[in-house]
Amino acid sequence: MSKLQQRLMRELQQNRNIKIVKTNEWCIPIRTVEAAYEPVRRSTMDVLMTMLLISIQEADFGSALELSELLLVDPLFIEDLVSLMSRVSLIDNGEGFYRLTSKGQKQLERGIFEEELDIELATLYYSPCHLAFLAVGEDNMEEYDDLPELYRYVDKEAEQQEQFEESMLIEALQQEDDEEAEVGASQKIISKIVQTDAKQINDIPCLEFVLHDKEQDIVFVRVWNSLLNQWDPHLEQQLTEKEQLEWRKQYL
């Protein structure tokens, strides 16, 4: 951490009006949470599926072959698509003829095809200091031998939290999927959280720098979050609200 601290100090003092008046190191707790969830693949309904659903809505068809003859499309394509639409419950064939289900009717009206996917697993990282899940990869979770003391403003109640609101989990999972999605690809939506399992807590080092801008005559703070590998505006704002008046008294 010393090399990182030195590099950040050089970066901060590139402006000659900036003076570092205090440095500090501390840790924030990060809880690992494993989540199982049900995703849905959402895409614009293609022309052939739309034509099939409209045909089934308007007339009685008892086989994929009849639909193939009407639309003049290879029977294999129609069979595959009819099989898919049956599997995802857009249509059924309970009375000898294909019928749109209420789900199929809704998706046809919206022009959006939604396919339920297999349950997936993901690992999330909750910070009680941010009261939020942080968007980080597993590769960022390093183990440190010598750790500084715990952050002085840790929310003790949040630190013990093991249950999380479904909307909060979905938002965190959706953010990860959106970042990984390719441009122009269909969208994967998190529809339901199946199960969560709160695991261990890891302590993550942060570097604090209290700075004096001599030209503007202000004291402010920068905090480097080693988990995010970047400056952390949330922790900076928290420290500013709690300690800025004391900084002025102590350093000006």
Beta strands, then each sheet from edge to edge (+ up, - down):
strand 1: 18-44
strand 2: 91-92
strand 3: 99-100
strand 4: 112-116
strand 5: 120-127
strand 6: 132-134
strand 7: 187-213
strand 8: 218-225
strand 9: 230-231
sheet 1: 4+ 1- 5+ 6-
sheet 2: 4+ 1- 7+ 8- 9+
sheet 3: 2+ 3-
end
